[in-house]
Structure formats: structure tokens, C-alpha cells
Amino acid sequence: MAKLVAREPNKRQRRKLCKLVMIRVPLRALFHSICFFLDGIFFPKLWFVKVKAPVFIIGHARSGTTLAHRLMSGDERFSTFKYYELLLPSLLQKKVVRGLAWLDDNLLGHRLERRLQAWGKRRFGATQHIHKMGLNIPEEDDLMYFNSCASGFWATKLPYMDSLDFFHIDQRPIESRRRLMNFYRNCVRRQLYLNGREKIHLSKNPTYCGRVGALIEAFPDARFVLLYRNPYETIPSLLKLLHVSWGAQGNQDADQINKSTREMVNLSYESYLHPLDVLGSHPEVKYSIIDYRELTTTPKATMEQVYYDLSLPITDEFETFLDDEENRTRKHETSHTYSLEEFGLDDHEIHDKLAPLFIRFEWASHTPREQDKELTNV
């Protein structure tokens, strides 16, 4: 990654990325390592926390994973990571943040909160109309790998998709997979210690489409929820998000951006196909498949089917929550626009690559030339 950054043609962008990769990230990683060590001293009961039957929501980006995650998060039996908790993965760090929040709430008149909200608007403003983010909003677990330079979130900063591979974790050597999964398990254990050891970890990660096998190795009792939406909608929507992010970072190398765009399209096909291939070879693993159209039109019935597939009983409280969410889910729209032509994509190629899924989900084999609207936070 350092070599790629050093070859960045834009001098201003190169200085910015070098500072990030060679100074800020190593210092953060060192700080987190120290805090992780202190966790074991200050919170000895942490070592007795077990991760039991976690649920992983996966699917191509923009396929409804965030919506499914938000709905299932309404079940108080689940534990999730908020954005700031992924930036500060140590238990000690989380405790300190919660202590500061209490002081701000009771003694400082919410001054810290207002400043953080202003920072969030500056930080996330460029992509809020595409994907809503905030410090207190649940986010993808993959962000916890950012300071290890192993997170797919780096793709939004570095348009080097043809050189950096954050997807094919299942194809990595077993020791590499174990390192990643051991770190992940330890982070989840800390979150369960904080939220309640009896809770079930709930994760939403499109990039985890490439590590279903590694997740099953690390969590043999894991359960999966797979989202499927017409790729004519998801692929250009994801590319739009990446292009906006790259533009906001100051990346202007057209050739490199084109290469990264092509690589992301190839990864999109694998995101659709790989999870089903892996789960097909693990009949003991419970999973549920969600059609995006059903999720957005009948969210309550869809969640009931998911819970049935995963052998999860629905509590009265969660059923009431789903009733309240039924109308809310249908009403939210955004002006986020995108099209295949904008990125030089051919609908025939996409159809040929994913033909079995077009048949299975009865997706239209042709696409309108422009998609006007999609649900917010999808």
C-alpha cells in the first residue's frame, strides 16, 4: 500500500496519503494495541465471554443489507457495533467514551456532542445522500480492520482495486485467515462484554461475501442472511458511491479509476455467486435468502421468514417494532441517481455472468436507461 501511495501522481494527494499510511495509521494501531493489552488487565472477566451463534447479513453493496440490519437491530437480543465503536475497538476506549458522554450530558451541556455532530456533517457530507453514516449509527464491522490496512473501506480512499485485494479472504492461506478472524472474534467479544454477554452479535458487511468460508471456520454455529437485488441497480449504485468518494479524496487519475471500476465490476459478480457456493458445501449452516423487493414491500413478513429460517423465535416486543416499521420502510426515498451507461457497463454482460440468478429471482433481462430512485440507507 505504501508503494502504491508513493506512486500517486497527484502531489497533494500523495502527501495526504503518505501522512495517513505512514504516520497516522501506525500511531493509531500502536495506541489500539496498548489499549487491547490493558483490556485484559482492567477487565479480567472479558476472557470468559463467548461468541455464540452470530448472525451475518451479507450481499452485494446496495442490495438492502443496511435496511435488513436496521430492522433486525430492533430486536433487543442482538448486539451491534456503532461507527465510533469500530474506530475505537478496545473495551477500555469504549468505556472512556461512554464516561465522557455521561459528563457531557450531565455537566457540559452537550458541548462535545454538538462539536461531534458538526464534525460528522463535514466528514460524511459527500456521501450522505447515498449511504447515511454517523458516529452513533451501526456500521459495517469491516471498518475495525482499517488501522490494520486490511479493511475494504480503504477502497473508498485508494482507487487501486487492481492491486489491493480486500475481498478474497477465503482464498488466503489458513494462517492469514486465522489472524484476521482471531482479531475479529476478540473485537466482538469486547462488544458483547459491553452490551451484554447473553446477546447475539449481528453483523452487516457486503465485503464479507468473500469470506463466508473463513467466518464458518471461526464461528461454526454462525448463521447468515443473504440479500439479493437486481444487479442492474446494485452495481452502478456501488460504483457511484466509490466515484463520489474518490472524487472527494482528490483522486483524478482517470486510467487508474477505470481499472478500479472494472475490478469492482468483476468483484460484484463474485459477491453474488460466492456466498451461495460456500453455503452449498456447508448444509449444516443455517441461512436465509431475502429478495430486496420483498424486503421493501413487506418487511414484516420478510423478517418473519428470516427468523423462521434461522430458528429464531420472534418476541412480542420485536413484533411490535416490525409493525411500526412497516409503513416507515416503504416511505423513505432518495434522489440518488445512477445508470449502467454512466460507467460504460453492458447489461448483456451482467446478465450472462449472473444468468442463474436472473432465472431464480425472475429479474428482468433488460434494464431502463436510468434508475431514478432507491430506498434510503440501502
C-alpha positions in Angstrom: 0.0 0.0 0.0 2.9 2.4 0.8 4.4 1.7 -2.6 1.1 2.5 -4.3 0.7 5.7 -2.4 4.3 6.7 -3.2 3.5 6.5 -6.9 0.3 8.6 -6.7 0.7 11.2 -9.5 -1.2 14.0 -7.7 1.4 15.6 -5.4 -1.2 17.0 -2.9 -3.0 13.6 -2.8 0.3 11.8 -2.4 1.4 13.9 0.6 -2.0 13.4 2.2 -2.0 9.6 1.7 1.6 9.2 2.8 0.8 11.0 6.0 -2.2 8.8 6.6 -0.5 5.4 5.7 3.0 6.0 7.1 2.2 8.2 10.2 -1.4 8.3 11.4 -2.3 4.7 10.8 0.8 3.2 12.5 0.3 5.5 15.5 -3.4 4.6 15.8 -2.5 0.9 15.5 0.1 1.2 18.3 -2.4 3.1 20.5 -5.1 0.4 19.9 -2.6 -2.4 20.7 -1.7 -0.8 24.1 -5.4 -0.4 24.9 -6.1 -4.1 23.9 -3.3 -5.2 26.3 -4.8 -3.1 29.1 -8.3 -4.6 28.5 -7.0 -7.9 29.8 -5.8 -6.2 33.0 -8.7 -4.0 33.8 -11.5 -6.3 32.6 -10.4 -9.9 33.5 -14.0 -11.2 33.0 -13.6 -10.5 29.3 -11.7 -13.8 28.8 -14.9 -15.7 29.8 -17.1 -14.0 27.1 -18.1 -16.4 24.3 -19.4 -15.5 20.8 -22.5 -17.8 20.3 -24.4 -18.3 17.0 -23.7 -14.8 15.5 -25.8 -13.6 12.5 -24.1 -12.2 9.4 -26.0 -10.1 6.9 -24.2 -10.2 3.6 -24.9 -9.4 0.0 -23.7 -7.1 -2.8 -23.4 -3.5 -1.6 -26.6 -1.5 -2.1 -28.8 -4.7 -2.0 -30.7 -3.9 1.1 -28.2 -5.1 3.8 -28.4 -1.8 5.7 -32.2 -2.0 5.8 -32.2 -5.6 6.9 -29.6 -4.8 9.6 -31.7 -1.8 10.8 -34.8 -4.0 11.1 -33.0 -6.8 12.9 -31.3 -4.4 15.2 -34.7 -3.5 16.5 -34.6 -6.9 18.3 -33.0 -6.2 21.7 -31.5 -9.7 21.7 -28.9 -8.5 19.2 -25.6 -6.6 19.7 -24.1 -4.4 17.0 -21.1 -2.1 16.5 -21.7 1.7 16.2 -19.4 3.6 13.9 -17.3 5.1 16.8 -17.0 1.7 18.4 -15.3 0.4 15.3 -12.9 3.3 15.3 -12.2 2.6 19.0 -12.2 -1.2 19.2 -10.7 -1.6 22.7 -13.1 -2.1 25.6 -11.1 0.5 27.6 -11.6 3.0 24.8 -15.4 2.4 24.7 -15.7 2.7 28.4 -13.8 6.1 28.3 -16.1 7.3 25.5 -19.2 6.4 27.4 -17.9 8.1 30.5 -17.2 11.3 28.5 -20.7 11.1 27.1 -22.1 11.0 30.6 -20.1 14.0 31.6 -21.2 15.9 28.5 -24.8 15.0 29.1 -24.8 16.0 32.8 -22.1 18.7 33.2 -21.1 20.2 29.9 -24.5 20.9 28.3 -23.9 18.7 25.3 -21.0 20.8 24.0 -19.0 17.8 23.0 -22.0 16.3 21.2 -22.6 19.4 19.2 -19.0 19.5 18.1 -19.0 15.9 17.1 -22.2 16.4 15.1 -20.6 19.3 13.2 -17.5 17.1 12.5 -19.8 14.3 11.3 -21.5 16.6 8.8 -18.1 17.6 7.4 -16.8 14.1 7.4 -19.8 12.2 5.9 -21.5 15.0 3.9 -20.3 14.0 0.4 -22.0 10.6 0.5 -24.9 11.0 3.0 -27.4 11.0 0.2 -26.1 7.6 -0.9 -25.3 5.9 2.4 -26.2 7.6 5.7 -23.4 7.4 8.3 -22.8 8.9 11.7 -20.8 8.2 14.9 -23.7 6.6 16.7 -25.2 4.7 13.7 -24.4 1.0 13.4 -21.9 0.4 10.7 -20.1 -2.4 8.9 -17.7 -4.5 11.2 -15.1 -4.4 8.4 -14.2 -0.9 9.5 -12.4 -2.3 12.6 -9.7 -3.5 10.2 -9.0 0.0 8.9 -5.9 0.6 11.0 -4.5 -2.8 10.1 -4.8 -1.8 6.4 -7.0 -4.8 5.9 -10.4 -3.2 5.5 -12.4 -2.8 2.3 -13.1 0.8 3.4 -9.6 1.6 2.0 -11.2 1.2 -1.4 -13.0 4.5 -0.9 -9.7 6.2 -0.3 -7.4 4.4 -2.8 -8.6 3.6 -6.3 -6.1 0.8 -6.6 -8.6 -2.1 -6.7 -6.4 -3.9 -9.3 -3.5 -4.0 -6.8 -5.2 -4.3 -3.4 -7.4 -7.3 -2.6 -9.6 -7.0 0.5 -12.2 -9.4 -0.9 -10.8 -12.9 -1.4 -10.2 -13.8 2.2 -11.4 -17.4 1.7 -8.6 -17.9 -0.8 -5.9 -16.7 1.6 -3.5 -19.1 3.4 -5.1 -20.6 6.5 -2.7 -18.7 8.9 -3.7 -15.4 7.3 -7.4 -16.2 7.7 -6.9 -17.2 11.3 -5.1 -14.0 12.1 -8.0 -11.9 10.6 -10.7 -14.0 12.3 -9.0 -14.1 15.7 -8.7 -10.3 15.8 -12.4 -10.1 14.7 -13.5 -12.6 17.3 -11.7 -10.6 20.1 -13.3 -7.4 19.0 -16.8 -9.0 19.0 -16.1 -10.4 22.5 -15.4 -6.9 23.7 -18.6 -5.6 22.3 -20.6 -8.4 23.9 -18.9 -7.7 27.2 -20.1 -4.1 26.8 -23.7 -4.7 25.5 -24.5 -7.9 27.3 -22.8 -11.3 27.3 -26.1 -13.0 26.6 -26.7 -11.1 23.4 -26.2 -12.3 19.8 -23.7 -10.5 17.6 -25.4 -9.1 14.5 -23.1 -8.0 11.6 -23.8 -6.4 8.3 -20.9 -6.4 5.7 -21.1 -6.6 1.9 -17.4 -7.2 1.8 -17.9 -10.4 3.8 -19.3 -12.1 0.7 -15.7 -13.1 0.0 -15.1 -14.5 3.5 -18.1 -16.7 4.2 -15.8 -19.8 4.5 -13.5 -18.0 6.9 -16.4 -17.0 9.0 -17.7 -20.5 9.2 -14.2 -21.7 10.2 -14.1 -19.1 13.0 -17.8 -19.4 14.1 -19.1 -22.9 13.3 -22.5 -22.0 14.6 -22.8 -18.8 12.5 -26.0 -18.0 10.7 -26.3 -16.0 7.5 -28.8 -13.7 5.9 -28.2 -13.2 2.1 -29.7 -10.2 0.3 -30.3 -10.3 -3.5 -31.3 -7.3 -5.6 -31.2 -6.8 -9.4 -27.5 -6.2 -10.3 -28.6 -3.6 -12.9 -29.4 -1.5 -9.8 -26.7 -2.5 -7.3 -23.6 -2.4 -9.4 -23.9 1.1 -10.8 -25.1 2.3 -7.4 -22.0 1.0 -5.7 -19.8 2.5 -8.5 -21.5 5.8 -8.0 -20.6 5.7 -4.3 -17.0 4.8 -5.0 -16.6 7.5 -7.7 -18.1 10.2 -5.4 -15.7 9.0 -2.6 -12.7 9.0 -4.9 -13.6 12.5 -6.1 -13.9 13.8 -2.6 -10.4 12.4 -1.8 -8.9 14.2 -4.8 -8.2 11.2 -6.9 -8.1 12.3 -10.6 -6.1 9.6 -12.3 -8.7 8.5 -15.0 -6.8 5.4 -16.1 -6.4 4.1 -12.5 -10.1 4.9 -11.7 -11.1 3.0 -14.9 -9.0 0.0 -13.8 -10.5 0.0 -10.3 -14.0 0.3 -11.8 -13.5 -2.7 -13.9 -12.1 -4.7 -11.0 -15.1 -3.7 -8.8 -17.4 -5.0 -11.5 -15.6 -8.4 -11.5 -15.9 -8.5 -7.7 -19.6 -7.7 -8.0 -20.1 -11.0 -9.9 -18.3 -12.9 -7.1 -20.3 -11.1 -4.4 -23.5 -12.6 -6.0 -22.1 -16.1 -6.6 -19.5 -16.9 -3.9 -21.7 -17.0 -0.8 -24.2 -19.5 -2.3 -21.3 -21.7 -3.5 -19.8 -21.8 0.0 -23.1 -22.3 1.8 -23.9 -25.1 -0.6 -20.9 -27.0 0.6 -22.0 -26.5 4.3 -25.5 -27.9 4.6 -25.2 -27.7 8.4 -25.1 -23.9 8.4 -28.5 -22.1 8.7 -29.2 -19.2 6.3 -32.0 -17.2 4.9 -32.3 -15.5 1.5 -34.1 -12.2 1.1 -35.4 -10.8 -2.1 -34.9 -7.0 -2.0 -38.3 -6.4 -3.5 -40.0 -8.3 -0.7 -37.9 -6.6 2.0 -39.0 -3.1 0.7 -42.7 -4.0 0.2 -43.5 -6.5 3.0 -40.7 -6.0 5.6 -42.6 -7.6 8.5 -43.4 -10.8 6.5 -39.9 -10.9 5.2 -38.4 -10.7 8.7 -40.7 -13.4 9.9 -39.5 -15.7 7.2 -35.8 -14.9 8.1 -36.4 -15.7 11.7 -38.1 -19.0 10.8 -35.2 -20.0 8.6 -32.7 -19.1 11.4 -34.7 -20.9 14.1 -35.1 -17.6 16.0 -38.4 -17.1 17.8 -40.0 -13.6 17.4 -40.6 -11.8 20.7 -43.7 -9.7 21.3 -41.6 -6.6 21.5 -39.9 -7.2 18.2 -43.2 -8.0 16.5 -44.5 -4.6 17.7 -41.3 -2.9 16.4 -41.9 -4.6 13.0 -45.5 -3.3 12.9 -44.2 0.3 13.5 -41.5 -0.1 10.8 -43.9 -1.5 8.1 -45.0 1.9 6.8 -41.8 3.8 7.6 -39.7 1.4 5.5 -41.9 2.0 2.4 -41.9 5.8 2.6 -38.2 6.6 2.6 -36.7 7.6 -0.8 -33.7 9.4 -2.0 -32.7 11.3 -5.1 -29.5 9.2 -5.6 -29.4 8.6 -9.4 -27.2 6.2 -11.4 -27.1 4.3 -14.6 -25.2 1.5 -16.3 -24.2 3.8 -19.2 -22.5 6.2 -16.8 -19.8 3.6 -16.1 -19.7 2.0 -19.5 -21.4 -1.2 -18.4 -23.2 -3.6 -20.6 -26.4 -5.1 -19.3 -25.9 -8.2 -21.6 -22.6 -8.9 -19.9 -24.1 -8.7 -16.4 -27.0 -10.9 -17.4 -24.6 -13.6 -18.9 -22.4 -13.6 -15.8 -25.3 -14.0 -13.4 -27.8 -15.8 -15.6 -28.8 -18.5 -13.0 -29.7 -15.7 -10.5 -31.8 -13.8 -13.1 -33.8 -17.0 -13.6 -34.1 -17.8 -9.9 -35.2 -14.3 -8.8 -37.1 -13.5 -12.1 -35.2 -10.3 -12.7 -35.9 -8.5 -15.9 -33.2 -9.3 -18.5 -33.2 -5.7 -19.7 -32.9 -2.5 -17.8 -34.2 1.0 -18.2 -31.5 3.5 -19.1 -31.8 5.3 -15.8 -32.7 4.3 -12.3 -34.4 7.3 -10.7 -34.9 6.4 -7.1 -33.9 3.8 -4.4 -34.6 3.4 -0.8 -32.6 5.4 1.7 -29.8 3.6 3.6 -29.9 0.6 1.3 
